[in-house]
Amino acid sequence: GWMYNPFGEVRDGKIYGGGTYDMKGSLACFIYMLETLINHEDYLNNRVQVQFVVDEEVGACSEFGTKLLVKNGYVGDFVVVGEPDIKKISIGHKGLIRFRITTYGESIHSGSRDWEFKRKGKNAILEMIELARKLNEQIKFENDYHEHFPGRRSIFTFPTIIRGGSSINRVPDLCEAYGEIRYLPCHTEKEIETKINEILKDFDCKYEKLVSIPAHISKINPNIVFYLQR
């Protein structure tokens, strides 16, 4: 159903395909910035690095993207991230938690007498449905405001992916679901996970944290002025 080659296609001087806006648009801005800096290098007192990295979309945990560069010492005093879709400069970012929850049941043939009369068997998918309902009802973010994120709020999203069952005629004994939390700097990972674990203790389940990035606000020198020219 793609109108253009998803791996990239140039038509009438424009690029179409997956990733053209995020991030090739920003990369083009960085290249233009570098050219401008080179033409005015007398004003530069520091080195500038431009990093074009891969695998951010696989969970922000790839060993071959930013993490590899940091391990090899490619760091600086501050970083400018060219993420599109905002029309202002932000000096911080939300925290991120990505997690997986597995619920457990007891597998049995759906045509058996024991299942028919509820002597055996437990549906892990139904357990997940009830768990998800309670999480979405009870995970609330009180005093959800931060001065650097006016009009924004923390958000709990679960489930984003759900898998369970092995056969149409068997009660599923396992179901796993994935979720994501993006929270303002006025909250902490510990605060959020304490709420989650309090709810999960009533279920036959396992919680696993996959990615954890704390919320961050940069300490900006007031003598530094950023110019954003559209």
C-alpha positions as CSV (number, residue, x, y, z in Angstrom):
1,G,0.0,0.0,0.0
2,W,3.0,2.4,-0.1
3,M,2.8,5.2,-2.6
4,Y,6.6,5.3,-2.8
5,N,9.5,3.0,-2.1
6,P,9.5,2.8,1.7
7,F,13.3,2.6,1.7
8,G,13.5,6.1,0.1
9,E,12.7,7.6,-3.3
10,V,13.5,11.0,-4.8
11,R,10.9,12.7,-6.9
12,D,11.0,16.3,-8.1
13,G,13.8,17.1,-5.8
14,K,12.1,15.7,-2.7
15,I,12.6,12.6,-0.7
16,Y,9.7,10.2,0.0
17,G,9.6,7.1,2.1
18,G,10.0,5.9,5.7
19,G,12.1,8.2,7.9
20,T,12.1,11.2,5.6
21,Y,10.6,13.5,8.1
22,D,11.9,11.7,11.2
23,M,14.9,11.9,11.0
24,K,16.3,12.8,7.5
25,G,14.7,16.3,7.8
26,S,16.6,17.0,11.0
27,L,19.8,15.5,9.5
28,A,19.6,17.9,6.6
29,C,19.3,20.8,9.1
30,F,22.4,19.5,10.9
31,I,24.4,19.4,7.7
32,Y,23.3,22.9,6.8
33,M,24.3,24.0,10.4
34,L,27.8,22.5,10.0
35,E,28.3,24.3,6.7
36,T,27.4,27.6,8.4
37,L,29.7,26.9,11.3
38,I,32.6,26.1,9.0
39,N,32.1,29.4,7.2
40,H,32.2,31.2,10.5
41,E,34.8,29.1,12.4
42,D,36.5,32.1,13.8
43,Y,33.6,32.4,16.3
44,L,33.9,28.7,17.4
45,N,35.9,28.0,20.5
46,N,34.9,24.3,20.8
47,R,34.6,21.1,18.7
48,V,31.3,20.2,17.3
49,Q,30.2,16.6,16.7
50,V,27.3,15.4,14.6
51,Q,26.1,11.9,15.3
52,F,23.8,10.1,12.9
53,V,22.8,7.0,14.8
54,V,20.6,3.9,14.2
55,D,18.1,1.7,16.0
56,E,16.4,4.3,18.1
57,E,13.0,2.7,17.2
58,V,13.8,-0.8,18.5
59,G,13.3,0.3,22.0
60,A,15.8,3.0,22.6
61,C,18.1,0.3,23.9
62,S,20.2,-0.7,20.9
63,E,23.9,-1.6,21.4
64,F,24.7,-0.1,18.0
65,G,23.3,3.5,18.3
66,T,24.0,6.3,20.8
67,K,25.0,3.8,23.5
68,L,27.9,2.6,21.4
69,L,29.2,6.1,20.8
70,V,28.9,7.0,24.5
71,K,30.9,3.9,25.5
72,N,33.6,4.9,23.1
73,G,33.9,8.4,24.6
74,Y,31.9,10.4,22.0
75,V,30.3,12.8,24.5
76,G,30.1,16.6,24.9
77,D,29.2,19.4,27.2
78,F,25.7,19.4,25.9
79,V,23.7,17.9,23.1
80,V,21.1,19.2,20.6
81,V,18.6,16.6,19.5
82,G,16.8,17.4,16.3
83,E,13.6,15.5,17.0
84,P,10.8,16.9,14.7
85,D,7.2,17.9,15.5
86,I,7.8,20.7,17.9
87,K,8.2,24.4,17.1
88,K,10.3,25.4,20.0
89,I,13.6,24.6,21.7
90,S,13.2,22.3,24.7
91,I,15.8,22.0,27.4
92,G,14.6,18.7,28.8
93,H,12.7,15.6,28.2
94,K,10.2,13.3,29.9
95,G,11.1,10.2,31.7
96,L,10.4,6.9,29.9
97,I,9.6,3.4,31.3
98,R,8.9,0.5,28.9
99,F,7.8,-2.7,30.5
100,R,6.4,-6.2,29.9
101,I,3.8,-7.9,32.1
102,T,3.2,-11.7,31.9
103,T,0.0,-13.2,33.4
104,Y,-0.2,-16.9,34.1
105,G,-3.1,-19.4,34.0
106,E,-3.7,-23.1,33.7
107,S,-4.0,-24.7,30.2
108,I,-6.7,-27.2,29.6
109,H,-8.7,-28.4,26.5
110,S,-11.7,-26.2,26.1
111,G,-13.9,-29.3,25.4
112,S,-13.0,-31.1,28.6
113,R,-15.4,-31.8,31.5
114,D,-13.0,-30.2,34.0
115,W,-13.1,-26.9,32.1
116,E,-16.9,-27.2,31.5
117,F,-17.5,-27.4,35.2
118,K,-14.7,-25.1,36.2
119,R,-12.8,-27.7,38.2
120,K,-9.5,-27.0,36.3
121,G,-8.1,-24.3,34.0
122,K,-7.5,-20.6,34.3
123,N,-7.5,-18.2,31.4
124,A,-4.4,-16.0,31.4
125,I,-5.8,-13.6,28.9
126,L,-8.8,-12.8,31.1
127,E,-6.4,-12.3,33.9
128,M,-4.5,-9.8,31.7
129,I,-7.7,-8.0,30.8
130,E,-8.6,-7.5,34.4
131,L,-5.1,-6.4,35.3
132,A,-5.0,-3.9,32.4
133,R,-8.4,-2.5,33.5
134,K,-7.2,-1.9,37.0
135,L,-3.9,-0.4,36.0
136,N,-5.6,2.1,33.7
137,E,-8.2,3.0,36.3
138,Q,-5.7,3.4,39.2
139,I,-2.5,4.8,37.7
140,K,-3.0,8.5,38.2
141,F,-0.4,11.3,38.2
142,E,-1.1,13.8,41.0
143,N,0.2,17.4,40.8
144,D,1.2,16.7,37.2
145,Y,2.8,19.9,36.2
146,H,6.3,21.2,35.4
147,E,7.3,24.7,34.4
148,H,9.4,23.6,31.4
149,F,6.5,21.5,30.0
150,P,3.5,23.8,30.1
151,G,0.4,22.2,28.8
152,R,1.9,18.7,28.8
153,R,1.2,15.8,31.1
154,S,2.4,12.4,32.1
155,I,0.8,9.4,30.3
156,F,0.4,5.7,31.1
157,T,-0.2,3.6,28.0
158,F,-1.0,-0.1,28.5
159,P,-1.2,-2.4,26.6
160,T,0.5,-1.5,23.4
161,I,1.2,-5.1,22.4
162,I,-0.5,-8.2,23.7
163,R,0.1,-11.9,22.9
164,G,-1.4,-15.0,24.4
165,G,-2.8,-18.5,23.6
166,S,-1.4,-21.3,21.5
167,S,-4.5,-23.0,20.1
168,I,-8.2,-22.1,19.4
169,N,-9.3,-25.1,21.5
170,R,-7.1,-24.6,24.6
171,V,-7.4,-22.3,27.5
172,P,-4.3,-20.1,27.5
173,D,-1.9,-20.5,30.4
174,L,0.2,-17.4,29.5
175,C,-0.4,-13.9,28.2
176,E,2.2,-11.2,27.8
177,A,1.6,-7.5,27.2
178,Y,3.8,-4.5,26.8
179,G,3.3,-0.9,27.9
180,E,5.0,2.5,28.1
181,I,5.0,5.4,30.6
182,R,6.2,8.9,29.8
183,Y,6.3,11.1,32.8
184,L,7.2,14.7,33.6
185,P,10.2,15.6,35.8
186,C,7.8,16.2,38.8
187,H,7.5,12.4,39.1
188,T,10.0,9.6,39.7
189,E,10.4,6.1,38.4
190,K,10.3,4.8,42.0
191,E,7.0,6.6,42.7
192,I,5.4,5.2,39.5
193,E,6.6,1.6,40.0
194,T,5.5,1.6,43.6
195,K,1.9,2.3,42.4
196,I,2.2,-0.4,39.7
197,N,3.5,-3.1,42.1
198,E,0.8,-2.3,44.6
199,I,-1.8,-3.2,42.0
200,L,0.0,-6.2,40.6
201,K,0.3,-8.0,43.9
202,D,-3.3,-9.1,43.5
203,F,-2.6,-10.9,40.3
204,D,-0.6,-14.0,39.2
205,C,1.8,-12.1,37.1
206,K,5.4,-11.0,36.5
207,Y,6.5,-7.4,35.8
208,E,9.7,-6.7,33.8
209,K,11.3,-3.3,33.1
210,L,12.8,-3.2,29.6
211,V,13.9,0.4,29.3
212,S,14.3,3.1,31.9
213,I,15.3,6.7,31.1
214,P,14.8,9.3,33.8
215,A,13.3,12.6,33.2
216,H,15.9,15.3,32.7
217,I,16.2,19.1,32.7
218,S,19.4,20.6,31.5
219,K,21.3,23.2,33.5
220,I,21.5,26.1,31.0
221,N,24.0,28.9,31.4
222,P,22.0,32.1,31.2
223,N,24.7,33.6,29.0
224,I,24.0,31.1,26.2
225,V,21.3,32.4,23.8
226,F,19.7,30.1,21.3
227,Y,18.4,31.5,18.1
228,L,15.7,29.6,16.2
229,Q,15.3,30.9,12.7
230,R,12.4,29.4,10.7
